[in-house]
Amino acid sequence: MSKKGRLTVKLIRIFLLISGCIFLLLSILAFTTLPFWAYYGLATSESNIEEPPEVIVMLAGAGIPSENGLIRAYYTSKLALECPEAIVIIAVPGNTMDSLGDPQRIASELILRGVNPEKIKFANTGKNTRGQAQEVSTMLNAGKLSTPVTIVSSPEHIKRAVMSFRKCGFTKVSGLPAFESSLETDLTFNDKDLKGNKIAPPIGSNLQVRYQFWNHLKYEIIVIREYFALSYYKVRGWI
C-alpha cells in the first residue's frame, strides 16, 4: 500500500474511533437526566415574564399543520387570551394575501382558539431569527423598543430568540417556551397480559428503556444543534 493509502486508512480509523467514542458517550448520557436539563436550560434561561406583554411574537416553525407550529399557536393563543390588549405578531415568511399560505393559516388557527383578529399583525419577510427580529423592530420603530415583548417559540430556541431581539434594540424581552406535556397516566404494563413469545426480555415496567432513553437522545441532538446555532449567531454579531 502506498504512503498516501496508509495515511487515508489511518485517518479513517481515527475518524471511526472518535465517532464511536462520541456515540458511546451520548448513549451513556441518554440514561441520565443531563440531556433534559440542558434542553430545559435553553428554554428557561431567558424566559422570565416580569410584566404582561404588550406585544406577543409567535416565531412560526414549520407552519400549520405541523407539530411545532400547532403547539406554538396553542401557547400564543393562551397568552393572548390572558393579555387581550396585546398585539400578536405572526413572524413567518409568506404571502399574507394568500388564504392558503402559512401566514393566514396560522392566523386562522389563532382566531379559532379565540384570539381577536384585529390584534393580529404579520412580519412576513424574515427568514431566520435575526431577520424576524429586525423586521419586528422596524414595525414597532425605535420609540417602542422598550415595550414589553414576549416571544413564543420552541423551548430550545427561546435563548437565541430573546438574545436576537435584544441585539436589535428591544429592552424588555421575555420568552414563552412551547413545552410539550406528557401523559399523566401510568404507562407501565404487565408483559404477561399481552401474551406473545418470550424470546425478548420484558419491558413493561421499564419506562427508561421504552421512552426516556430515546427522548434523551433526541434532546442531545436538539441541544447540540442549538449550541452550534448560538455559536454562529455570536460570531456573526447577531446576539
C-alpha positions as a Markdown table, in Angstrom:
| # | Residue | x | y | z |
|---|---|---|---|---|
| 1 | Met | 0.0 | 0.0 | 0.0 |
| 2 | Ser | 1.3 | 3.5 | -0.9 |
| 3 | Lys | 2.1 | 6.1 | 1.7 |
| 4 | Lys | -1.0 | 8.1 | 0.8 |
| 5 | Gly | -3.2 | 5.0 | 1.1 |
| 6 | Arg | -1.8 | 4.2 | 4.5 |
| 7 | Leu | -2.4 | 7.8 | 5.6 |
| 8 | Thr | -6.0 | 7.6 | 4.3 |
| 9 | Val | -6.7 | 4.3 | 6.2 |
| 10 | Lys | -5.2 | 5.8 | 9.4 |
| 11 | Leu | -7.4 | 8.9 | 9.1 |
| 12 | Ile | -10.5 | 6.7 | 8.6 |
| 13 | Arg | -9.6 | 4.6 | 11.6 |
| 14 | Ile | -9.2 | 7.8 | 13.7 |
| 15 | Phe | -12.5 | 9.2 | 12.5 |
| 16 | Leu | -14.3 | 5.9 | 13.3 |
| 17 | Leu | -12.7 | 5.7 | 16.7 |
| 18 | Ile | -13.7 | 9.3 | 17.6 |
| 19 | Ser | -17.2 | 8.8 | 16.2 |
| 20 | Gly | -17.6 | 5.6 | 18.2 |
| 21 | Cys | -16.4 | 7.3 | 21.4 |
| 22 | Ile | -18.8 | 10.2 | 20.8 |
| 23 | Phe | -21.7 | 7.8 | 20.2 |
| 24 | Leu | -20.9 | 5.8 | 23.3 |
| 25 | Leu | -20.7 | 8.9 | 25.4 |
| 26 | Leu | -24.0 | 10.2 | 24.1 |
| 27 | Ser | -25.6 | 6.8 | 24.7 |
| 28 | Ile | -24.4 | 6.8 | 28.3 |
| 29 | Leu | -25.6 | 10.3 | 28.9 |
| 30 | Ala | -29.0 | 9.4 | 27.5 |
| 31 | Phe | -29.5 | 7.2 | 30.5 |
| 32 | Thr | -29.1 | 10.2 | 32.8 |
| 33 | Thr | -31.2 | 13.4 | 33.2 |
| 34 | Leu | -28.4 | 15.7 | 31.8 |
| 35 | Pro | -29.9 | 15.9 | 28.3 |
| 36 | Phe | -33.2 | 17.1 | 29.6 |
| 37 | Trp | -31.7 | 19.7 | 31.9 |
| 38 | Ala | -29.5 | 21.0 | 29.0 |
| 39 | Tyr | -32.7 | 21.3 | 26.9 |
| 40 | Tyr | -34.6 | 22.9 | 29.8 |
| 41 | Gly | -31.8 | 25.4 | 30.4 |
| 42 | Leu | -32.0 | 26.7 | 26.8 |
| 43 | Ala | -35.8 | 27.2 | 27.4 |
| 44 | Thr | -35.7 | 28.9 | 30.8 |
| 45 | Ser | -32.5 | 31.0 | 31.0 |
| 46 | Glu | -34.1 | 34.0 | 29.2 |
| 47 | Ser | -37.8 | 33.3 | 29.6 |
| 48 | Asn | -38.9 | 35.2 | 32.7 |
| 49 | Ile | -42.0 | 37.2 | 32.0 |
| 50 | Glu | -41.7 | 40.1 | 34.5 |
| 51 | Glu | -44.7 | 42.1 | 33.2 |
| 52 | Pro | -47.6 | 41.5 | 30.9 |
| 53 | Pro | -46.6 | 41.8 | 27.3 |
| 54 | Glu | -47.9 | 44.5 | 25.1 |
| 55 | Val | -46.6 | 42.6 | 22.0 |
| 56 | Ile | -46.6 | 38.8 | 21.6 |
| 57 | Val | -44.4 | 37.5 | 18.8 |
| 58 | Met | -45.1 | 34.0 | 17.6 |
| 59 | Leu | -42.0 | 32.7 | 15.7 |
| 60 | Ala | -43.6 | 30.2 | 13.4 |
| 61 | Gly | -41.9 | 26.9 | 13.0 |
| 62 | Ala | -42.9 | 24.5 | 10.2 |
| 63 | Gly | -46.2 | 26.1 | 9.5 |
| 64 | Ile | -49.8 | 24.8 | 10.1 |
| 65 | Pro | -50.4 | 21.9 | 10.4 |
| 66 | Ser | -47.2 | 20.7 | 12.0 |
| 67 | Glu | -46.2 | 19.6 | 15.4 |
| 68 | Asn | -44.2 | 22.7 | 16.4 |
| 69 | Gly | -46.5 | 25.1 | 14.5 |
| 70 | Leu | -49.6 | 23.9 | 16.4 |
| 71 | Ile | -48.0 | 23.9 | 19.8 |
| 72 | Arg | -46.6 | 27.4 | 19.3 |
| 73 | Ala | -50.1 | 28.5 | 18.2 |
| 74 | Tyr | -51.6 | 26.9 | 21.3 |
| 75 | Tyr | -49.2 | 28.8 | 23.7 |
| 76 | Thr | -49.6 | 32.1 | 21.7 |
| 77 | Ser | -53.4 | 32.0 | 21.9 |
| 78 | Lys | -53.3 | 31.1 | 25.6 |
| 79 | Leu | -51.0 | 34.1 | 26.3 |
| 80 | Ala | -53.1 | 36.4 | 24.0 |
| 81 | Leu | -56.3 | 35.5 | 25.9 |
| 82 | Glu | -54.6 | 36.3 | 29.2 |
| 83 | Cys | -53.4 | 39.6 | 27.8 |
| 84 | Pro | -56.3 | 40.7 | 25.5 |
| 85 | Glu | -54.8 | 44.2 | 24.8 |
| 86 | Ala | -51.5 | 42.8 | 23.4 |
| 87 | Ile | -50.7 | 42.9 | 19.7 |
| 88 | Val | -50.0 | 39.4 | 18.3 |
| 89 | Ile | -47.3 | 39.4 | 15.6 |
| 90 | Ile | -47.0 | 36.2 | 13.5 |
| 91 | Ala | -43.4 | 36.1 | 12.2 |
| 92 | Val | -43.4 | 33.7 | 9.3 |
| 93 | Pro | -42.3 | 34.2 | 5.7 |
| 94 | Gly | -45.1 | 34.0 | 3.1 |
| 95 | Asn | -47.8 | 35.8 | 1.2 |
| 96 | Thr | -50.2 | 37.4 | 3.6 |
| 97 | Met | -52.8 | 37.8 | 0.8 |
| 98 | Asp | -52.9 | 34.1 | 0.1 |
| 99 | Ser | -55.7 | 32.5 | 2.3 |
| 100 | Leu | -53.9 | 29.1 | 1.9 |
| 101 | Gly | -50.4 | 30.5 | 2.7 |
| 102 | Asp | -48.6 | 30.0 | 6.0 |
| 103 | Pro | -49.3 | 33.4 | 7.5 |
| 104 | Gln | -53.1 | 33.2 | 7.0 |
| 105 | Arg | -53.3 | 29.6 | 8.0 |
| 106 | Ile | -51.5 | 30.4 | 11.3 |
| 107 | Ala | -53.8 | 33.4 | 11.8 |
| 108 | Ser | -56.8 | 31.2 | 11.3 |
| 109 | Glu | -55.6 | 28.8 | 13.9 |
| 110 | Leu | -55.1 | 31.6 | 16.4 |
| 111 | Ile | -58.6 | 33.0 | 15.6 |
| 112 | Leu | -60.0 | 29.5 | 16.1 |
| 113 | Arg | -58.5 | 29.5 | 19.5 |
| 114 | Gly | -60.1 | 32.8 | 20.5 |
| 115 | Val | -57.5 | 35.4 | 19.5 |
| 116 | Asn | -59.0 | 38.8 | 18.4 |
| 117 | Pro | -58.3 | 39.0 | 14.6 |
| 118 | Glu | -58.0 | 42.8 | 14.9 |
| 119 | Lys | -54.9 | 42.3 | 17.2 |
| 120 | Ile | -53.1 | 40.1 | 14.7 |
| 121 | Lys | -50.3 | 41.5 | 12.5 |
| 122 | Phe | -47.8 | 39.9 | 10.2 |
| 123 | Ala | -44.0 | 40.0 | 9.9 |
| 124 | Asn | -43.5 | 38.0 | 6.7 |
| 125 | Thr | -40.1 | 38.8 | 5.3 |
| 126 | Gly | -37.7 | 37.5 | 7.9 |
| 127 | Lys | -36.3 | 34.0 | 7.1 |
| 128 | Asn | -34.4 | 33.3 | 10.2 |
| 129 | Thr | -34.5 | 34.6 | 13.8 |
| 130 | Arg | -32.2 | 37.5 | 13.1 |
| 131 | Gly | -34.3 | 38.6 | 10.1 |
| 132 | Gln | -37.5 | 38.3 | 12.1 |
| 133 | Ala | -36.1 | 40.3 | 15.0 |
| 134 | Gln | -35.0 | 43.1 | 12.6 |
| 135 | Glu | -38.4 | 43.1 | 10.9 |
| 136 | Val | -40.4 | 43.3 | 14.2 |
| 137 | Ser | -38.1 | 46.1 | 15.4 |
| 138 | Thr | -38.8 | 48.1 | 12.2 |
| 139 | Met | -42.5 | 47.5 | 12.6 |
| 140 | Leu | -42.6 | 48.9 | 16.1 |
| 141 | Asn | -40.0 | 51.7 | 15.3 |
| 142 | Ala | -37.3 | 53.0 | 17.7 |
| 143 | Gly | -39.8 | 54.7 | 20.1 |
| 144 | Lys | -41.4 | 51.4 | 21.1 |
| 145 | Leu | -38.4 | 49.2 | 21.7 |
| 146 | Ser | -38.9 | 49.5 | 25.4 |
| 147 | Thr | -42.4 | 47.9 | 25.0 |
| 148 | Pro | -42.7 | 44.6 | 26.9 |
| 149 | Val | -42.4 | 41.8 | 24.3 |
| 150 | Thr | -42.9 | 38.1 | 24.8 |
| 151 | Ile | -41.6 | 35.7 | 22.2 |
| 152 | Val | -43.3 | 32.3 | 21.7 |
| 153 | Ser | -41.2 | 29.6 | 20.2 |
| 154 | Ser | -39.9 | 26.0 | 20.8 |
| 155 | Pro | -38.1 | 25.5 | 24.1 |
| 156 | Glu | -34.6 | 25.1 | 22.7 |
| 157 | His | -35.0 | 28.3 | 20.6 |
| 158 | Ile | -36.0 | 30.7 | 23.3 |
| 159 | Lys | -32.5 | 31.7 | 24.4 |
| 160 | Arg | -31.3 | 32.6 | 20.9 |
| 161 | Ala | -34.6 | 34.3 | 20.0 |
| 162 | Val | -34.6 | 36.6 | 23.1 |
| 163 | Met | -30.9 | 37.4 | 22.6 |
| 164 | Ser | -31.5 | 38.2 | 18.9 |
| 165 | Phe | -34.4 | 40.6 | 19.8 |
| 166 | Arg | -32.2 | 42.3 | 22.5 |
| 167 | Lys | -29.5 | 42.8 | 19.9 |
| 168 | Cys | -32.0 | 44.6 | 17.7 |
| 169 | Gly | -32.7 | 47.1 | 20.5 |
| 170 | Phe | -35.6 | 45.6 | 22.5 |
| 171 | Thr | -35.0 | 46.2 | 26.2 |
| 172 | Lys | -37.9 | 44.3 | 27.7 |
| 173 | Val | -37.9 | 40.9 | 26.1 |
| 174 | Ser | -39.1 | 37.6 | 27.6 |
| 175 | Gly | -39.8 | 34.2 | 26.2 |
| 176 | Leu | -42.6 | 31.6 | 26.5 |
| 177 | Pro | -41.3 | 28.1 | 25.7 |
| 178 | Ala | -43.8 | 25.9 | 24.0 |
| 179 | Phe | -43.2 | 22.8 | 26.1 |
| 180 | Glu | -45.0 | 19.5 | 25.3 |
| 181 | Ser | -46.9 | 17.9 | 28.1 |
| 182 | Ser | -46.6 | 14.2 | 29.0 |
| 183 | Leu | -49.5 | 11.8 | 29.7 |
| 184 | Glu | -50.4 | 11.7 | 33.3 |
| 185 | Thr | -51.4 | 8.0 | 33.1 |
| 186 | Asp | -49.0 | 5.4 | 34.3 |
| 187 | Leu | -47.8 | 3.7 | 31.2 |
| 188 | Thr | -46.3 | 0.6 | 32.8 |
| 189 | Phe | -47.9 | -2.7 | 32.0 |
| 190 | Asn | -47.5 | -6.4 | 32.7 |
| 191 | Asp | -45.9 | -8.2 | 29.8 |
| 192 | Lys | -47.7 | -11.4 | 30.6 |
| 193 | Asp | -51.1 | -9.7 | 30.0 |
| 194 | Leu | -50.1 | -9.1 | 26.4 |
| 195 | Lys | -49.1 | -12.7 | 25.7 |
| 196 | Gly | -46.8 | -13.3 | 22.7 |
| 197 | Asn | -43.5 | -15.2 | 22.7 |
| 198 | Lys | -40.9 | -14.8 | 25.4 |
| 199 | Ile | -37.8 | -14.5 | 23.3 |
| 200 | Ala | -37.3 | -10.8 | 24.1 |
| 201 | Pro | -37.0 | -9.6 | 27.7 |
| 202 | Pro | -40.0 | -8.0 | 29.4 |
| 203 | Ile | -40.0 | -4.1 | 29.3 |
| 204 | Gly | -43.5 | -3.2 | 30.5 |
| 205 | Ser | -42.2 | -1.7 | 33.8 |
| 206 | Asn | -39.1 | -0.1 | 32.3 |
| 207 | Leu | -40.1 | 3.4 | 31.1 |
| 208 | Gln | -36.4 | 4.4 | 30.8 |
| 209 | Val | -35.8 | 1.9 | 28.0 |
| 210 | Arg | -39.1 | 2.4 | 26.3 |
| 211 | Tyr | -39.2 | 6.2 | 26.3 |
| 212 | Gln | -36.6 | 8.1 | 28.4 |
| 213 | Phe | -33.5 | 6.9 | 26.6 |
| 214 | Trp | -34.9 | 7.7 | 23.2 |
| 215 | Asn | -36.3 | 11.1 | 24.2 |
| 216 | His | -32.9 | 12.0 | 25.7 |
| 217 | Leu | -31.1 | 11.0 | 22.5 |
| 218 | Lys | -33.4 | 13.4 | 20.7 |
| 219 | Tyr | -32.7 | 16.2 | 23.3 |
| 220 | Glu | -29.0 | 15.7 | 22.7 |
| 221 | Ile | -29.3 | 16.3 | 19.0 |
| 222 | Ile | -31.6 | 19.3 | 19.5 |
| 223 | Val | -29.2 | 20.8 | 22.2 |
| 224 | Ile | -26.0 | 20.2 | 20.1 |
| 225 | Arg | -27.7 | 21.8 | 17.0 |
| 226 | Glu | -28.8 | 24.8 | 19.0 |
| 227 | Tyr | -25.4 | 25.4 | 20.6 |
| 228 | Phe | -23.9 | 25.4 | 17.1 |
| 229 | Ala | -26.6 | 28.0 | 16.1 |
| 230 | Leu | -25.8 | 30.1 | 19.1 |
| 231 | Ser | -22.1 | 30.0 | 18.3 |
| 232 | Tyr | -22.8 | 31.1 | 14.7 |
| 233 | Tyr | -25.0 | 33.9 | 15.8 |
| 234 | Lys | -22.3 | 35.0 | 18.3 |
| 235 | Val | -19.6 | 35.0 | 15.6 |
| 236 | Arg | -21.9 | 37.0 | 13.2 |
| 237 | Gly | -22.6 | 39.5 | 16.0 |
| 238 | Trp | -26.3 | 38.7 | 15.9 |
| 239 | Ile | -26.6 | 38.1 | 19.6 |
